[in-house]
Amino acid sequence: MGFNDQEIVALSGAHALGRCHADASGFVGPWTPTPTTFNNLYFKLLKNSDWEEGCIKGETCKNPQYRDAASQQFMMLPTDIALLKDPSFKKYVDLYADDQKVFFQDFSKAFSTLLELGTKDLYAVA
């Protein structure tokens, strides 16, 4: 959709909200302990936790995912972990983990663009 690295990382911060359900996506678990609060905790956990492959404690996932090694209560998708491995993405992970105000400003701009672009071709037409 033409987003740059900064906008991609900012939009990924929406993972601060919600959780995955195995029956809907094959992934299971929340990204943060506050899945109903929009904040920069997703970036703090992504940056500061050790991540290992596997499902969160007590759950069965259908797709490969990561869990925090310490508590095994939070998950990340392979695309989340990719934000740490790519230096052009990681600098924004670090920025947003350290400064919630900047994250909110950048997310607001990127999300507005996303809304303006709209969606199309989400489902194959039979």
N, CA, C and O atoms as CSV, one atom per row, in Angstrom:
chain,resi,resn,atom,element,x,y,z
A,1,MET,N,N,0.819,-1.201,0.000
A,1,MET,CA,C,0.000,0.000,0.000
A,1,MET,C,C,0.856,1.255,0.000
A,1,MET,O,O,0.343,2.367,0.117
A,2,GLY,N,N,2.167,1.068,-0.132
A,2,GLY,CA,C,3.039,2.222,-0.246
A,2,GLY,C,C,3.539,2.800,1.066
A,2,GLY,O,O,4.080,3.906,1.078
A,3,PHE,N,N,3.376,2.087,2.166
A,3,PHE,CA,C,3.853,2.594,3.452
A,3,PHE,C,C,5.364,2.456,3.549
A,3,PHE,O,O,5.938,1.492,3.042
A,4,ASN,N,N,6.006,3.417,4.198
A,4,ASN,CA,C,7.448,3.323,4.425
A,4,ASN,C,C,7.701,2.529,5.714
A,4,ASN,O,O,6.761,2.122,6.396
A,5,ASP,N,N,8.971,2.319,6.033
A,5,ASP,CA,C,9.334,1.497,7.196
A,5,ASP,C,C,8.746,2.052,8.487
A,5,ASP,O,O,8.221,1.298,9.306
A,6,GLN,N,N,8.831,3.357,8.671
A,6,GLN,CA,C,8.324,3.988,9.894
A,6,GLN,C,C,6.825,3.752,10.024
A,6,GLN,O,O,6.343,3.435,11.111
A,7,GLU,N,N,6.089,3.902,8.940
A,7,GLU,CA,C,4.635,3.723,8.978
A,7,GLU,C,C,4.260,2.261,9.229
A,7,GLU,O,O,3.292,1.984,9.937
A,8,ILE,N,N,5.018,1.330,8.655
A,8,ILE,CA,C,4.761,-0.095,8.879
A,8,ILE,C,C,4.936,-0.438,10.353
A,8,ILE,O,O,4.103,-1.130,10.938
A,9,VAL,N,N,6.010,0.044,10.946
A,9,VAL,CA,C,6.249,-0.236,12.371
A,9,VAL,C,C,5.187,0.442,13.228
A,9,VAL,O,O,4.667,-0.168,14.162
A,10,ALA,N,N,4.861,1.686,12.925
A,10,ALA,CA,C,3.829,2.385,13.701
A,10,ALA,C,C,2.506,1.626,13.655
A,10,ALA,O,O,1.865,1.438,14.690
A,11,LEU,N,N,2.095,1.191,12.475
A,11,LEU,CA,C,0.832,0.447,12.357
A,11,LEU,C,C,0.893,-0.900,13.076
A,11,LEU,O,O,-0.125,-1.386,13.568
A,12,SER,N,N,2.068,-1.500,13.139
A,12,SER,CA,C,2.216,-2.757,13.881
A,12,SER,C,C,1.920,-2.562,15.359
A,12,SER,O,O,1.571,-3.513,16.058
A,13,GLY,N,N,2.056,-1.347,15.829
A,13,GLY,CA,C,1.748,-1.041,17.231
A,13,GLY,C,C,0.299,-1.277,17.600
A,13,GLY,O,O,-0.043,-1.289,18.782
A,14,ALA,N,N,-0.566,-1.466,16.606
A,14,ALA,CA,C,-1.959,-1.828,16.898
A,14,ALA,C,C,-2.032,-3.171,17.617
A,14,ALA,O,O,-3.056,-3.499,18.216
A,15,HIS,N,N,-0.958,-3.945,17.561
A,15,HIS,CA,C,-0.925,-5.214,18.294
A,15,HIS,C,C,-0.930,-5.002,19.802
A,15,HIS,O,O,-1.009,-5.970,20.558
A,16,ALA,N,N,-0.848,-3.772,20.246
A,16,ALA,CA,C,-1.042,-3.489,21.673
A,16,ALA,C,C,-2.449,-3.880,22.099
A,16,ALA,O,O,-2.707,-4.144,23.273
A,17,LEU,N,N,-3.351,-3.912,21.127
A,17,LEU,CA,C,-4.758,-4.240,21.402
A,17,LEU,C,C,-5.086,-5.660,20.971
A,17,LEU,O,O,-4.585,-6.142,19.955
A,18,GLY,N,N,-5.912,-6.312,21.734
A,18,GLY,CA,C,-6.455,-7.605,21.335
A,18,GLY,C,C,-5.545,-8.779,21.590
A,18,GLY,O,O,-4.533,-8.699,22.286
A,19,ARG,N,N,-5.965,-9.882,20.985
A,19,ARG,CA,C,-5.251,-11.139,21.119
A,19,ARG,C,C,-5.586,-12.005,19.926
A,19,ARG,O,O,-6.510,-11.702,19.171
A,20,CYS,N,N,-4.852,-13.064,19.753
A,20,CYS,CA,C,-5.118,-14.021,18.675
A,20,CYS,C,C,-5.887,-15.204,19.224
A,20,CYS,O,O,-5.737,-15.578,20.387
A,21,HIS,N,N,-6.712,-15.786,18.369
A,21,HIS,CA,C,-7.510,-16.956,18.718
A,21,HIS,C,C,-7.203,-18.067,17.725
A,21,HIS,O,O,-7.293,-17.863,16.514
A,22,ALA,N,N,-6.845,-19.231,18.226
A,22,ALA,CA,C,-6.427,-20.336,17.372
A,22,ALA,C,C,-7.486,-20.720,16.354
A,22,ALA,O,O,-7.151,-21.069,15.222
A,23,ASP,N,N,-8.748,-20.665,16.729
A,23,ASP,CA,C,-9.808,-21.066,15.797
A,23,ASP,C,C,-9.997,-20.054,14.667
A,23,ASP,O,O,-10.539,-20.403,13.619
A,24,ALA,N,N,-9.566,-18.819,14.858
A,24,ALA,CA,C,-9.732,-17.791,13.828
A,24,ALA,C,C,-8.480,-17.632,12.959
A,24,ALA,O,O,-8.585,-17.427,11.750
A,25,SER,N,N,-7.298,-17.725,13.575
A,25,SER,CA,C,-6.070,-17.435,12.833
A,25,SER,C,C,-5.011,-18.528,12.918
A,25,SER,O,O,-4.061,-18.538,12.136
A,26,GLY,N,N,-5.173,-19.437,13.857
A,26,GLY,CA,C,-4.133,-20.435,14.074
A,26,GLY,C,C,-3.083,-19.988,15.075
A,26,GLY,O,O,-2.262,-20.790,15.519
A,27,PHE,N,N,-3.106,-18.705,15.432
A,27,PHE,CA,C,-2.228,-18.163,16.465
A,27,PHE,C,C,-3.050,-18.019,17.733
A,27,PHE,O,O,-4.275,-17.912,17.674
A,28,VAL,N,N,-2.371,-18.016,18.898
A,28,VAL,CA,C,-3.133,-17.912,20.139
A,28,VAL,C,C,-2.386,-17.063,21.164
A,28,VAL,O,O,-1.176,-17.198,21.350
A,29,GLY,N,N,-3.145,-16.179,21.826
A,29,GLY,CA,C,-2.611,-15.421,22.940
A,29,GLY,C,C,-2.583,-13.922,22.721
A,29,GLY,O,O,-2.774,-13.443,21.603
A,30,PRO,N,N,-2.344,-13.184,23.796
A,30,PRO,CA,C,-2.239,-11.726,23.724
A,30,PRO,C,C,-0.789,-11.294,23.487
A,30,PRO,O,O,0.156,-12.011,23.814
A,31,TRP,N,N,-0.650,-10.117,22.917
A,31,TRP,CA,C,0.678,-9.540,22.751
A,31,TRP,C,C,1.139,-8.871,24.047
A,31,TRP,O,O,2.339,-8.815,24.320
A,32,THR,N,N,0.211,-8.370,24.837
A,32,THR,CA,C,0.551,-7.626,26.059
A,32,THR,C,C,-0.393,-8.021,27.192
A,32,THR,O,O,-1.413,-8.668,26.952
A,33,PRO,N,N,-0.058,-7.636,28.424
A,33,PRO,CA,C,-0.966,-7.898,29.542
A,33,PRO,C,C,-2.125,-6.907,29.614
A,33,PRO,O,O,-2.993,-7.028,30.479
A,34,THR,N,N,-2.144,-5.923,28.704
A,34,THR,CA,C,-3.199,-4.902,28.705
A,34,THR,C,C,-3.864,-4.859,27.324
A,34,THR,O,O,-3.776,-3.839,26.641
A,35,PRO,N,N,-4.528,-5.945,26.898
A,35,PRO,CA,C,-5.048,-6.016,25.528
A,35,PRO,C,C,-6.227,-5.093,25.227
A,35,PRO,O,O,-6.696,-5.054,24.090
A,36,THR,N,N,-6.708,-4.359,26.209
A,36,THR,CA,C,-7.794,-3.404,25.961
A,36,THR,C,C,-7.325,-1.954,26.108
A,36,THR,O,O,-8.143,-1.035,26.124
A,37,THR,N,N,-6.016,-1.752,26.214
A,37,THR,CA,C,-5.452,-0.417,26.389
A,37,THR,C,C,-4.453,-0.132,25.276
A,37,THR,O,O,-3.503,-0.888,25.077
A,38,PHE,N,N,-4.669,0.949,24.561
A,38,PHE,CA,C,-3.745,1.347,23.501
A,38,PHE,C,C,-2.582,2.097,24.124
A,38,PHE,O,O,-2.763,3.174,24.692
A,39,ASN,N,N,-1.396,1.533,24.018
A,39,ASN,CA,C,-0.187,2.115,24.593
A,39,ASN,C,C,1.022,1.596,23.820
A,39,ASN,O,O,0.858,0.934,22.795
A,40,ASN,N,N,2.217,1.881,24.289
A,40,ASN,CA,C,3.419,1.415,23.608
A,40,ASN,C,C,4.015,0.159,24.244
A,40,ASN,O,O,5.170,-0.177,23.984
A,41,LEU,N,N,3.244,-0.529,25.064
A,41,LEU,CA,C,3.741,-1.722,25.743
A,41,LEU,C,C,4.120,-2.835,24.756
A,41,LEU,O,O,5.043,-3.608,25.016
A,42,TYR,N,N,3.415,-2.914,23.638
A,42,TYR,CA,C,3.781,-3.894,22.599
A,42,TYR,C,C,5.252,-3.723,22.224
A,42,TYR,O,O,5.991,-4.704,22.150
A,43,PHE,N,N,5.677,-2.485,21.989
A,43,PHE,CA,C,7.062,-2.234,21.592
A,43,PHE,C,C,8.034,-2.503,22.732
A,43,PHE,O,O,9.125,-3.028,22.507
A,44,LYS,N,N,7.645,-2.147,23.961
A,44,LYS,CA,C,8.516,-2.412,25.104
A,44,LYS,C,C,8.744,-3.909,25.284
A,44,LYS,O,O,9.875,-4.350,25.491
A,45,LEU,N,N,7.662,-4.691,25.203
A,45,LEU,CA,C,7.805,-6.140,25.344
A,45,LEU,C,C,8.581,-6.737,24.169
A,45,LEU,O,O,9.447,-7.590,24.364
A,46,LEU,N,N,8.274,-6.295,22.968
A,46,LEU,CA,C,8.974,-6.793,21.791
A,46,LEU,C,C,10.479,-6.563,21.932
A,46,LEU,O,O,11.280,-7.461,21.670
A,47,LYS,N,N,10.846,-5.374,22.340
A,47,LYS,CA,C,12.257,-4.989,22.449
A,47,LYS,C,C,12.971,-5.640,23.632
A,47,LYS,O,O,14.121,-6.058,23.502
A,48,ASN,N,N,12.312,-5.729,24.768
A,48,ASN,CA,C,12.995,-6.094,26.008
A,48,ASN,C,C,12.813,-7.522,26.480
A,48,ASN,O,O,13.421,-7.917,27.475
A,49,SER,N,N,11.997,-8.306,25.800
A,49,SER,CA,C,11.783,-9.699,26.195
A,49,SER,C,C,12.624,-10.625,25.332
A,49,SER,O,O,12.988,-10.294,24.204
A,50,ASP,N,N,12.921,-11.784,25.884
A,50,ASP,CA,C,13.549,-12.839,25.099
A,50,ASP,C,C,12.429,-13.678,24.508
A,50,ASP,O,O,11.535,-14.115,25.232
A,51,TRP,N,N,12.468,-13.908,23.201
A,51,TRP,CA,C,11.409,-14.616,22.500
A,51,TRP,C,C,11.904,-15.968,22.018
A,51,TRP,O,O,13.008,-16.093,21.490
A,52,GLU,N,N,11.063,-16.980,22.211
A,52,GLU,CA,C,11.379,-18.331,21.751
A,52,GLU,C,C,10.195,-18.867,20.966
A,52,GLU,O,O,9.056,-18.460,21.195
A,53,GLU,N,N,10.459,-19.772,20.048
A,53,GLU,CA,C,9.367,-20.359,19.290
A,53,GLU,C,C,8.511,-21.217,20.207
A,53,GLU,O,O,9.025,-21.932,21.067
A,54,GLY,N,N,7.197,-21.137,20.015
A,54,GLY,CA,C,6.279,-21.967,20.785
A,54,GLY,C,C,5.029,-21.220,21.185
A,54,GLY,O,O,4.959,-19.993,21.124
A,55,CYS,N,N,4.046,-21.995,21.596
A,55,CYS,CA,C,2.774,-21.440,22.058
A,55,CYS,C,C,2.903,-20.947,23.488
A,55,CYS,O,O,3.789,-21.372,24.230
A,56,ILE,N,N,2.010,-20.049,23.863
A,56,ILE,CA,C,2.006,-19.602,25.249
A,56,ILE,C,C,1.586,-20.767,26.134
A,56,ILE,O,O,0.971,-21.731,25.679
A,57,LYS,N,N,1.933,-20.651,27.395
A,57,LYS,CA,C,1.729,-21.723,28.360
A,57,LYS,C,C,0.276,-22.195,28.379
A,57,LYS,O,O,-0.647,-21.392,28.515
A,58,GLY,N,N,0.086,-23.512,28.240
A,58,GLY,CA,C,-1.238,-24.112,28.343
A,58,GLY,C,C,-2.085,-24.054,27.092
A,58,GLY,O,O,-3.240,-24.478,27.125
A,59,GLU,N,N,-1.560,-23.546,25.990
A,59,GLU,CA,C,-2.341,-23.396,24.761
A,59,GLU,C,C,-1.739,-24.215,23.624
A,59,GLU,O,O,-0.566,-24.587,23.659
A,60,THR,N,N,-2.550,-24.482,22.635
A,60,THR,CA,C,-2.105,-25.155,21.423
A,60,THR,C,C,-2.328,-24.215,20.254
A,60,THR,O,O,-3.449,-23.768,20.009
A,61,CYS,N,N,-1.267,-23.921,19.540
A,61,CYS,CA,C,-1.399,-23.053,18.375
A,61,CYS,C,C,-1.224,-23.889,17.108
A,61,CYS,O,O,-0.565,-24.929,17.117
A,62,LYS,N,N,-1.814,-23.422,16.044
A,62,LYS,CA,C,-1.783,-24.147,14.773
A,62,LYS,C,C,-0.711,-23.619,13.839
A,62,LYS,O,O,-0.340,-24.301,12.884
A,63,ASN,N,N,-0.208,-22.430,14.090
A,63,ASN,CA,C,0.810,-21.809,13.252
A,63,ASN,C,C,2.029,-21.457,14.091
A,63,ASN,O,O,1.910,-21.238,15.296
A,64,PRO,N,N,3.200,-21.400,13.463
A,64,PRO,CA,C,4.405,-21.023,14.215
A,64,PRO,C,C,4.278,-19.615,14.788
A,64,PRO,O,O,3.884,-18.680,14.091
A,65,GLN,N,N,4.614,-19.483,16.050
A,65,GLN,CA,C,4.596,-18.195,16.726
A,65,GLN,C,C,5.670,-18.201,17.787
A,65,GLN,O,O,6.367,-19.199,17.971
A,66,TYR,N,N,5.806,-17.077,18.493
A,66,TYR,CA,C,6.810,-16.923,19.536
A,66,TYR,C,C,6.122,-16.614,20.857
A,66,TYR,O,O,5.017,-16.071,20.892
A,67,ARG,N,N,6.799,-16.973,21.942
A,67,ARG,CA,C,6.320,-16.653,23.292
A,67,ARG,C,C,7.466,-16.040,24.072
A,67,ARG,O,O,8.638,-16.284,23.782
A,68,ASP,N,N,7.110,-15.241,25.066
A,68,ASP,CA,C,8.166,-14.676,25.905
A,68,ASP,C,C,8.728,-15.799,26.769
A,68,ASP,O,O,7.976,-16.551,27.388
A,69,ALA,N,N,10.022,-15.904,26.806
A,69,ALA,CA,C,10.674,-17.025,27.481
A,69,ALA,C,C,10.450,-17.005,28.987
A,69,ALA,O,O,10.400,-18.064,29.613
A,70,ALA,N,N,10.316,-15.833,29.575
A,70,ALA,CA,C,10.212,-15.735,31.034
A,70,ALA,C,C,8.878,-16.249,31.565
A,70,ALA,O,O,8.858,-17.175,32.376
A,71,SER,N,N,7.773,-15.674,31.128
A,71,SER,CA,C,6.466,-16.060,31.692
A,71,SER,C,C,5.674,-16.981,30.773
A,71,SER,O,O,4.765,-17.679,31.224
A,72,GLN,N,N,6.014,-16.987,29.485
A,72,GLN,CA,C,5.291,-17.756,28.469
A,72,GLN,C,C,3.809,-17.385,28.423
A,72,GLN,O,O,2.961,-18.230,28.133
A,73,GLN,N,N,3.500,-16.115,28.711
A,73,GLN,CA,C,2.113,-15.638,28.712
A,73,GLN,C,C,1.771,-14.745,27.527
A,73,GLN,O,O,0.597,-14.502,27.249
A,74,PHE,N,N,2.800,-14.252,26.822
A,74,PHE,CA,C,2.570,-13.317,25.726
A,74,PHE,C,C,3.158,-13.865,24.445
A,74,PHE,O,O,4.133,-14.617,24.458
A,75,MET,N,N,2.548,-13.475,23.337
A,75,MET,CA,C,2.983,-14.016,22.058
A,75,MET,C,C,3.387,-12.913,21.095
A,75,MET,O,O,3.030,-11.747,21.263
A,76,MET,N,N,4.134,-13.313,20.093
A,76,MET,CA,C,4.462,-12.456,18.953
A,76,MET,C,C,4.376,-13.325,17.707
A,76,MET,O,O,4.667,-14.521,17.730
A,77,LEU,N,N,3.970,-12.685,16.629
A,77,LEU,CA,C,3.928,-13.345,15.334
A,77,LEU,C,C,5.319,-13.300,14.699
A,77,LEU,O,O,6.147,-12.477,15.089
A,78,PRO,N,N,5.581,-14.165,13.736
A,78,PRO,CA,C,6.860,-14.052,13.018
A,78,PRO,C,C,7.072,-12.660,12.416
A,78,PRO,O,O,8.207,-12.188,12.347
A,79,THR,N,N,6.005,-12.005,11.985
A,79,THR,CA,C,6.137,-10.649,11.435
A,79,THR,C,C,6.530,-9.633,12.505
A,79,THR,O,O,7.200,-8.645,12.201
A,80,ASP,N,N,6.120,-9.865,13.759
A,80,ASP,CA,C,6.539,-8.986,14.852
A,80,ASP,C,C,8.041,-9.134,15.098
A,80,ASP,O,O,8.757,-8.143,15.238
A,81,ILE,N,N,8.503,-10.371,15.148
A,81,ILE,CA,C,9.925,-10.635,15.387
A,81,ILE,C,C,10.773,-10.068,14.247
A,81,ILE,O,O,11.903,-9.632,14.469
A,82,ALA,N,N,10.232,-10.076,13.038
A,82,ALA,CA,C,10.957,-9.515,11.891
A,82,ALA,C,C,11.267,-8.033,12.102
A,82,ALA,O,O,12.257,-7.530,11.572
A,83,LEU,N,N,10.435,-7.332,12.867
A,83,LEU,CA,C,10.689,-5.916,13.140
A,83,LEU,C,C,11.977,-5.722,13.933
A,83,LEU,O,O,12.604,-4.666,13.851
A,84,LEU,N,N,12.372,-6.734,14.700
A,84,LEU,CA,C,13.616,-6.658,15.467
A,84,LEU,C,C,14.834,-6.994,14.619
A,84,LEU,O,O,15.928,-6.485,14.862
A,85,LYS,N,N,14.641,-7.845,13.633
A,85,LYS,CA,C,15.772,-8.356,12.850
A,85,LYS,C,C,16.204,-7.422,11.727
A,85,LYS,O,O,17.346,-7.494,11.273
A,86,ASP,N,N,15.326,-6.563,11.280
A,86,ASP,CA,C,15.638,-5.632,10.203
A,86,ASP,C,C,16.036,-4.292,10.817
A,86,ASP,O,O,15.221,-3.662,11.491
A,87,PRO,N,N,17.270,-3.846,10.597
A,87,PRO,CA,C,17.718,-2.587,11.226
A,87,PRO,C,C,16.852,-1.374,10.881
A,87,PRO,O,O,16.683,-0.483,11.712
A,88,SER,N,N,16.307,-1.331,9.670
A,88,SER,CA,C,15.493,-0.167,9.309
A,88,SER,C,C,14.157,-0.160,10.028
A,88,SER,O,O,13.564,0.903,10.210
A,89,PHE,N,N,13.666,-1.334,10.446
A,89,PHE,CA,C,12.458,-1.415,11.260
A,89,PHE,C,C,12.802,-1.241,12.745
A,89,PHE,O,O,12.097,-0.549,13.479
A,90,LYS,N,N,13.898,-1.880,13.172
A,90,LYS,CA,C,14.236,-1.911,14.600
A,90,LYS,C,C,14.429,-0.520,15.192
A,90,LYS,O,O,14.087,-0.292,16.353
A,91,LYS,N,N,14.970,0.410,14.413
A,91,LYS,CA,C,15.174,1.750,14.966
A,91,LYS,C,C,13.851,2.385,15.385
A,91,LYS,O,O,13.816,3.181,16.323
A,92,TYR,N,N,12.768,2.041,14.700
A,92,TYR,CA,C,11.452,2.566,15.085
A,92,TYR,C,C,10.866,1.795,16.260
A,92,TYR,O,O,10.171,2.375,17.094
A,93,VAL,N,N,11.136,0.506,16.335
A,93,VAL,CA,C,10.732,-0.266,17.524
A,93,VAL,C,C,11.365,0.372,18.759
A,93,VAL,O,O,10.693,0.609,19.763
A,94,ASP,N,N,12.666,0.646,18.671
A,94,ASP,CA,C,13.374,1.272,19.794
A,94,ASP,C,C,12.791,2.643,20.133
A,94,ASP,O,O,12.582,2.959,21.304
A,95,LEU,N,N,12.531,3.447,19.118
A,95,LEU,CA,C,11.969,4.783,19.326
A,95,LEU,C,C,10.617,4.700,20.022
A,95,LEU,O,O,10.378,5.412,20.997
A,96,TYR,N,N,9.735,3.841,19.532
A,96,TYR,CA,C,8.386,3.756,20.086
A,96,TYR,C,C,8.377,3.101,21.467
A,96,TYR,O,O,7.532,3.431,22.299
A,97,ALA,N,N,9.298,2.184,21.720
A,97,ALA,CA,C,9.396,1.594,23.053
A,97,ALA,C,C,9.788,2.654,24.079
A,97,ALA,O,O,9.364,2.604,25.234
A,98,ASP,N,N,10.596,3.604,23.644
A,98,ASP,CA,C,11.105,4.636,24.552
A,98,ASP,C,C,10.238,5.880,24.640
A,98,ASP,O,O,10.376,6.662,25.580
A,99,ASP,N,N,9.334,6.079,23.663
A,99,ASP,CA,C,8.578,7.334,23.642
A,99,ASP,C,C,7.153,7.106,23.127
A,99,ASP,O,O,6.905,7.093,21.921
A,100,GLN,N,N,6.233,6.928,24.064
A,100,GLN,CA,C,4.836,6.660,23.707
A,100,GLN,C,C,4.212,7.835,22.944
A,100,GLN,O,O,3.393,7.622,22.050
A,101,LYS,N,N,4.589,9.060,23.285
A,101,LYS,CA,C,4.020,10.222,22.608
A,101,LYS,C,C,4.358,10.209,21.115
A,101,LYS,O,O,3.491,10.472,20.282
A,102,VAL,N,N,5.594,9.911,20.781
A,102,VAL,CA,C,6.001,9.841,19.374
A,102,VAL,C,C,5.261,8.699,18.684
A,102,VAL,O,O,4.813,8.849,17.547
A,103,PHE,N,N,5.129,7.559,19.362
A,103,PHE,CA,C,4.362,6.447,18.787
A,103,PHE,C,C,2.933,6.886,18.474
A,103,PHE,O,O,2.444,6.652,17.368
A,104,PHE,N,N,2.269,7.509,19.422
A,104,PHE,CA,C,0.890,7.957,19.201
A,104,PHE,C,C,0.802,8.916,18.004
A,104,PHE,O,O,-0.114,8.805,17.188
A,105,GLN,N,N,1.742,9.846,17.900
A,105,GLN,CA,C,1.729,10.802,16.787
A,105,GLN,C,C,1.920,10.086,15.450
A,105,GLN,O,O,1.187,10.338,14.493
A,106,ASP,N,N,2.905,9.197,15.390
A,106,ASP,CA,C,3.197,8.504,14.136
A,106,ASP,C,C,2.095,7.511,13.782
A,106,ASP,O,O,1.748,7.362,12.610
A,107,PHE,N,N,1.546,6.836,14.778
A,107,PHE,CA,C,0.453,5.906,14.513
A,107,PHE,C,C,-0.755,6.657,13.959
A,107,PHE,O,O,-1.386,6.211,13.001
A,108,SER,N,N,-1.066,7.782,14.559
A,108,SER,CA,C,-2.216,8.571,14.119
A,108,SER,C,C,-2.101,8.953,12.644
A,108,SER,O,O,-3.069,8.836,11.892
A,109,LYS,N,N,-0.932,9.403,12.237
A,109,LYS,CA,C,-0.717,9.781,10.837
A,109,LYS,C,C,-0.846,8.566,9.915
A,109,LYS,O,O,-1.531,8.627,8.894
A,110,ALA,N,N,-0.186,7.468,10.276
A,110,ALA,CA,C,-0.207,6.274,9.429
A,110,ALA,C,C,-1.600,5.661,9.368
A,110,ALA,O,O,-2.033,5.200,8.312
A,111,PHE,N,N,-2.296,5.654,10.486
A,111,PHE,CA,C,-3.644,5.077,10.506
A,111,PHE,C,C,-4.610,5.927,9.683
A,111,PHE,O,O,-5.485,5.391,9.003
A,112,SER,N,N,-4.455,7.245,9.742
A,112,SER,CA,C,-5.281,8.126,8.909
A,112,SER,C,C,-5.055,7.827,7.434
A,112,SER,O,O,-6.006,7.786,6.654
A,113,THR,N,N,-3.815,7.621,7.055
A,113,THR,CA,C,-3.505,7.262,5.664
A,113,THR,C,C,-4.147,5.934,5.299
A,113,THR,O,O,-4.713,5.790,4.215
A,114,LEU,N,N,-4.060,4.970,6.195
A,114,LEU,CA,C,-4.670,3.663,5.957
A,114,LEU,C,C,-6.170,3.803,5.729
A,114,LEU,O,O,-6.715,3.190,4.811
A,115,LEU,N,N,-6.832,4.592,6.540
A,115,LEU,CA,C,-8.268,4.803,6.375
A,115,LEU,C,C,-8.586,5.492,5.055
A,115,LEU,O,O,-9.562,5.149,4.389
A,116,GLU,N,N,-7.770,6.451,4.685
A,116,GLU,CA,C,-7.989,7.168,3.422
A,116,GLU,C,C,-7.797,6.258,2.210
A,116,GLU,O,O,-8.509,6.384,1.214
A,117,LEU,N,N,-6.838,5.349,2.298
A,117,LEU,CA,C,-6.589,4.425,1.183
A,117,LEU,C,C,-7.706,3.413,1.018
A,117,LEU,O,O,-7.968,2.938,-0.087
A,118,GLY,N,N,-8.365,3.085,2.124
A,118,GLY,CA,C,-9.448,2.108,2.068
A,118,GLY,C,C,-8.939,0.703,1.818
A,118,GLY,O,O,-7.741,0.433,1.899
A,119,THR,N,N,-9.863,-0.180,1.515
A,119,THR,CA,C,-9.525,-1.578,1.277
A,119,THR,C,C,-10.180,-2.033,-0.006
A,119,THR,O,O,-11.222,-1.516,-0.408
A,120,LYS,N,N,-9.565,-2.996,-0.637
A,120,LYS,CA,C,-10.151,-3.623,-1.797
A,120,LYS,C,C,-9.499,-4.991,-1.962
A,120,LYS,O,O,-8.389,-5.222,-1.482
A,121,ASP,N,N,-10.178,-5.867,-2.625
A,121,ASP,CA,C,-9.649,-7.202,-2.918
A,121,ASP,C,C,-9.272,-7.991,-1.669
A,121,ASP,O,O,-8.307,-8.754,-1.683
A,122,LEU,N,N,-10.030,-7.810,-0.589
A,122,LEU,CA,C,-9.747,-8.566,0.621
A,122,LEU,C,C,-10.173,-10.027,0.488
A,122,LEU,O,O,-9.604,-10.904,1.137
A,123,TYR,N,N,-11.155,-10.280,-0.339
A,123,TYR,CA,C,-11.668,-11.633,-0.521
A,123,TYR,C,C,-11.718,-11.955,-2.011
A,123,TYR,O,O,-12.049,-11.103,-2.835
A,124,ALA,N,N,-11.388,-13.178,-2.334
A,124,ALA,CA,C,-11.474,-13.588,-3.731
A,124,ALA,C,C,-12.942,-13.652,-4.141
A,124,ALA,O,O,-13.785,-14.163,-3.403
A,125,VAL,N,N,-13.227,-13.136,-5.303
A,125,VAL,CA,C,-14.592,-13.162,-5.822
A,125,VAL,C,C,-14.791,-14.489,-6.553
A,125,VAL,O,O,-13.987,-14.880,-7.401
A,126,ALA,N,N,-15.881,-15.169,-6.203
A,126,ALA,CA,C,-16.131,-16.485,-6.807
A,126,ALA,C,C,-16.716,-16.353,-8.185
A,126,ALA,O,O,-16.989,-17.359,-8.839
